[in-house]
Amino acid sequence: MATGLVNRIISRLGAQPVRSLLGMAVEGRQLTFVPARREEPIDWSAKLRLTLSEDPLKGPPELLGREIREGLDRQEIRETNCLVCLPPERFMTLPIPTPELADDDLDSFLTLQAENAFPFSGEELRLAWHNWKAPDGERFTLLAATARESLNQIEALLQHAGLRPAGLALGLAPDATPDAARPELILDVRPDRIVCRVGFAIVRSLETVFPGDGAAPEPVCQSLGRELRITLGQLSGAWRESLTAATVYHRNELPEAWSRALSRELGALDLKTTFLTGEHPALAAALNERLEGRATTLDFLPPKRSVWEKLVEKTASRRNVWIGGGGGSVLLLSLCLFLFQGWQLNSLENRWEGMAEKVQTLETLQQQIRRFEPWYDDSPRSLLILRQLATLFPKEGDIWLSSLIIKDNRQVICTGSARSNDDILALTERLREAENVSEVALPSTSGETFMLNFVWQPSKS
């Protein structure tokens, strides 16, 4: 389920078009390079053909990569994104009827079919497949497999040559008239073999070689005709009945005798033949697909997914979707709360800016008040203390003061004389009972003289 969802999302995004590519076709020890740019025809006059010292799929990649780099530098080819067309004889193919399955189940189904059909373990192979429909509407998948070691060798070769792989494609010549309902036989005549296919139902590499000028065409064409009868005999009735045309791709124009002999053999198979001449048609088709932004058919390069695609893959299952949705909701709520808090703080800051000057003035006034408050008093405390003493001293003149000291408008020290000690004690008792007087003390008396201390507290009313 998760992989299927990711595959659907990525397939909708499509292959991203590139501005330029370097095409590379592998045919034995011979490599063909050609630079290509989007919206421009491929300039085959700028191609480079290299014959390596060893097989590129088996030889040391450091040595062979250096040979490739030297050849590209001599040709002044600077493009580094390289799309590789691999030889079909290195691949195993199998058409499989495909049931109606979800994408994730289909991936598992095809992987299991490959393990059962091919004589290698899954760890030794790298797989690619292409889904298509037969003329009668039945769903099929062409399953292709090749040795993982060979592809690793090609990637190491490119790395040592300073190139970046943009694709590792199974090199197949294109249909002359793409129409799934009317497939055609495609023959790609190469220097060392002929690659034939019918749509994606059959892909076969025939070790038939067209000799040079002067050789008799009939034996070779008759042998090819026998191979094609065996190959086309594997098609179902609907496929065979709809097959009425054949296209022959050749690097150089075929001599007329060879064209007639080959047309005669294909005509015996009820096929109308069209001959097309041009440089490597499989490489040209793969380059045009990528430059136009379409995914390369049967590409064996593992996709390099972006961070976003990896995130989609991790959160694609239903459980992870619920977990991710819950986490996203919490994150969204936290973000909303954070934005609300930021808005509140911004509002309060604006209000503070409006009142900051007034607050600063008030703080200055408060500091001044705290500084000068002891110097200001609405009530005459000294007079209040004197009045309090006047009310407490006896009216007959039995006690009189010789000195009166008032400290801090509250600490009172009295010294004086009395007619008797009893008068001093009576005065002391009246002071202790007074409302505004506390901490009354009689530290010393000497006969009829005394010293009296107390603390005066103003009335709260």
N, C-alpha and C positions, 0 to 999 in steps of 0.2 A: 504493500500500500504506500509506504513512504517513498520508495524508489520510483514507483509509477507516477506519483504526484510530482516529484522532482523532474522526471523525464518529460512530463507534459508541460510543466512550466518552462523548462529550458527549450523544448522544441518550439513553443510559441515565441520565445525570444528569437530563435533562429540563429544561424551562424552570422557572426558580425562580418560585414564586408571589409576587405583589406585594400589598400591602395596599390600594393605591388607585391609580387611573389617571384621566387626563383623556382622554376620547375626542374625536377631531376628524375629521369627515367633510368631504371636499372635493367640492363640486358646482358647477363653474364658479367664479363669483366669490363664491358663498355658502359659508360655513363653518358647521358645526354643532358646538358643544362641549357635552359633558355629563360631569360628574364621576361616577365609579363607585367603589364600595368592595367588597372581598371579602365574600362571604356576605351581601350586601344587594342587593335588587333595584334596578335602575337607576331613579333618580328623574328622569324626563324633564321634570318641571315645573321642574327647575333648569337646563334646557338654555339655551344661548346661541346665537343665530343672528346671524352677522355678514355683511354684504355689503361686501366690500372695494372699494376704489376701482379696483383693477386685478386682472387674473388672477393668482392666487397662484403659478402655475407659470411666469409670465413677468415679472411686475412687479418693481420694486426691493424686495429683501427688507428693507432698513432701514425704508422707509416702511410697508410692509404689516405688518412685525413690530410696529411702534409702534401701528398701528391695532388689531392683535390684543391687545396688552398693555393698551391703554386699555379695550377692551371687557371683557376678563377682570377688570380692576380694578373697573369699574362693577358687574359681576355679583358681585364679591367671591369670585371663584374663585381659590383659592390653590394648587391642585395644579399641579405642574410636570412630572411624568412624563406624556408625551403619546403616545398610540397613534393613529396617523393612518390613516384609511381613504381610499385614493386612488381616483379615478374609473376604472372599468374601461375607458372609451374611450381612456385613455392607455396601454393595455397591448396587447401582441400575445401571443396564446396559440396553442399548438400541441400537440395530443395525439400522443404518440410511442409506438409499441410498444417495449417495453423488454426486451432479452435478459437472460439470467441473467449478471450481471457482478458482480465485486467492487466495493465502494463507490468506491474510487479510480478504477477503470476506468469505472464508471458516470458519475462526475463529468466525466471527459474526454470520454466519448461524448456526453453531453448538451450540453457546451460546443461540441463540433464540430457537432452537429445545429443548435444555435442560429446558429452562424456561417453554415451553409449555408441555413437557412430564412428568416432575417430579413435585410432589406436594410440592415444596419448592421454595422459592425465590432465586434469584441468589446470594444474600448476605449470605444465609445459606448453600450454597453448594460449594464444590471445585470440579472442573471438570478435567478429563483427557480423551484423546481419542486415538484411534489407527486406522490408515487407512489401508485398505486391498482390495483385488479384489476377487470377487467370481469366481468359476470355469468357468462361462460363460463370464468373463471379466468385469462384472458390478462393479462399484466402490462403496464400503461401508465404513462406519466408525462405530466402536464400541464406543459409548459414555458411559462413566462411571462417576458416581457421588456419593459422600458421604458427610456426614454432616461435615461442616467446624469445628464445635465444637469438633468432635471426633479427627480430625487430630491435632487440637491445643492441645488437651489433651495428645496425644502421644508425641508431640514435648516438652511439659512441663515435661512429665514423663522422657524423655531422658535427658533433661537439668538437672533435679534434680539427675539423676543417673550419671552425669558426662560424658554423651555421646553426640556426634554430629551426627545429622541425615544426612546420605548420600543418602537416598531415602525412600519414603513411597509408596511401590508398592502394587498393587492388586495381591495377591499370587495365581498364576495360574501354574499348572503343564505344562511342555513343551510337544510339539508334539514329539512322538518317531521318526518319519521320517518327518521332516519339508518339506512340499510340498504344495504350495498354490493351485495347480491344483487338488490335491487328499487329501482333508481334512480327518481327522479321529476323532472319538469320544474319548474324554479323560475323564476318571473317576478317580478322586483323592479321594481314600477312607481314610477319616480322622476319628479320634476317635468319633466325635459327629455328623458327616454328611458326605455326598458325594458331591463333587464339580464336575459338568460335564460341558463340553464345546465342541463345534464343531468349530474349527478354532477360529475366533472372531465373528462368526455369532450368537452364543448362549453361554451365560455363566449363569449357574443356580446352585444354592446351594440347594441340596435336603436333607431334614431332615430324611434321612434313615441311620440307624445304624446297622452295622454288629455285632451281639452278639458274645459272646465268644464260646469256644469249647463246644460241646454237644447240641447246639441249632439247630433246623431243618433249613436248608438254603432255602428250597423252598418258604415259605411264604414271606421272606424278598426279595428274588430275584424276585419273581413274582410281588411284589409291586413295586420294582425298575423297572422292565420291563414295567409296565403300565405307570409309570412316564416318562420313556424314550420314549415310543411311542407318548405320548402327546408332549413331548419336540421336538422330531424329526419331528413331523407333522407340526411344524412351519417353516420348511425349504422349500425353493423353489424347483421346480422340478430338476433343474440342480444340486443344492447342494445335494439333497437326492440321486440322481442317482450316484453321484461321491463318496458318503460315503459308503465305503466297509470294513473299519477296525476300531477296537476299541482297546484302550490301557488302562489297569487298573493298577493304581499305588496303592500299599498297603505298609504300614509301616513294616508289618511282613508277612511272607509267608502264603497265604491262605490255609486252609485245602483243601484237594482234593475234598471233597464233595461240598464245597462252590465254588470251581473253576468250577466244572462240571455244577452246577446249574446256575452259572452266565454266563458261556459260552453258555448254552442252551438258556437262555433268549436273549442274544445278537445275537446268531445265528438265532433266530426267526426274528430278525430285519435285517437279511442278513449282519451281521457284523462278520468278523473274529477277534477273541480276542487274545490279547497278554497281559500276566501278567508280571509286573515289580515290584520288591521288592527293597525298599530303604528308607532311611530317607527322611525327608520333601522335596519332589521333587520341589515344587514351590519355596522354599527358595534357594535350590541349583541352580535352573535355574536363579533366579534373581542375585545371587552372581556371577555366571559365566558370565552373561551378563556384569556386571559392571567391573569385573576384566579383561575382555577381551577388555574393552574400548567401549562397545556398550551401547547405551541409554537403560535404564530400561523400559520395556513395561508397560504402564499405571502407570507412576510414578506421585504421587500427591504432591510431594515436590516442592514448587515454586523454579524455577531456580535462583541461585545466580549468577548474571551476573557480569562479570569483568568490569573495568572502560572502556576498549576498546569497549565492547559490548554495554554499556550504551551510549557511544559516537556515535556508529553506529546507535542506535535506535533514538537518538535525531536528527541525520542528514539524516534519511532514506527517508523522503518524498522528492518529486521533488523540491518543493520550498526551503526546507532546503538544498537540495543538491546544488542548484544554489547559495544560500546564502553562504553555506559553501565553495563551489568552488571559489566564488568571494573573500571571506575572505581569503581562502588559497592562492589564487593568489597574493593578496595584501601582505600577510605575506611572501610568497616566494620572491616577488619583494623587500620587505623591507630587507629580509635576504640577497639577492644578493647585494643590495646597501650597506648594512652594511659590507658584506665581501669585496666589492670593496673598501670601505672607509678604512677598516682595512689594505687591501693590499697597498693602497696609503700611509697610515701613516707608515706602515712598511718600504716601499721603501724610504720615506723621512727620516725616522730615520736612515736607513742604509747610506744614503748620508750624513747626518749630522755627523754620526760617522766618516766618511771618511775625513771631513773637520774641525772637531771640534778643532783639534790641531792648524791648521793654523789660525782659527778664534780667538782662545785664544791668539796667538802671536800678531795678528793685534790689538786686543783690548788692549793688554799691551802697544804696541807702541803708540796707540792713547792716552792712559792715560799719557804716558810720554810726548807726544807732547803738550797736553793741560797743563801739569804742567810747562814745560820749554819754552813754546812759547813766553811769554813776554820778555825773555832774549835774544831772537834772532830776528834780523831785518836786512834785506839785504840793506836797504837804511839808510844813515847817517842823521837822522832827525835833529839833532842839527845843522849840517852844512847847511842843507836846510833852516832851520829857519833863520840862520844868513845871508845866501845869500838873502833870501826874504826881510829881514830888510834892507840890504845894498842897494837893488834896490829901496826901498821906501823912505829911508832917502835922504834929499837934498844933492847935491854934494858940495855946497858952504860952508858947515860947520855951517849952521844956527842952527842946533840941534845936540847935542852930548849926549851920554849915559854915566851915571856914574855907572849903574849896570844892569845886564841882568840875569834873573832867568828863567830857563826852567824846568817845572815839567811834569813828565810822557811823555816827548817828545811831548807835545802838548800845555800845559798851559804856556803862556809866560807873564812875569811881567817885565816891563821896567821902570826904573827911570833915569831921566836926566835933562838937562837944555836946554833952547832955548833963542834966541835973543829976541823973542817977543811971545806974546800969539797967534798971527796969525799963526806963524810957527807951534805951537803945534796943532792948529785946522786943519791946512792943512795936517799935518802928519796923524792925526786921520782920515780924509776923505780918504786919499790914502790907509790906511789900510782897511777901510770898503769896498773899491772898489776892493781890491785885491781878487784873485780867491781862494786862500788857507787860507784865514783869515776869522774868524767869531767871533761873540760875542765881538766886540771891545768896550772897556769901558775906560773912563777917570775919575777915581774915585776922583782924587784930583789934583789941580794945585795951586801953590802958587807963584804968580808973574811969574818969568821966569823958575821955576822948575815944574816938572810934574811927575806923575806916570800913566803908561798906561798898561792895561791888554788886552789880546786877546787870542783866541784859534786858533792854527794852525792845519790845516788838510792837509794831504799829497794828492797829486794829484792822481786821480784814473787811469790815463793812465800809 
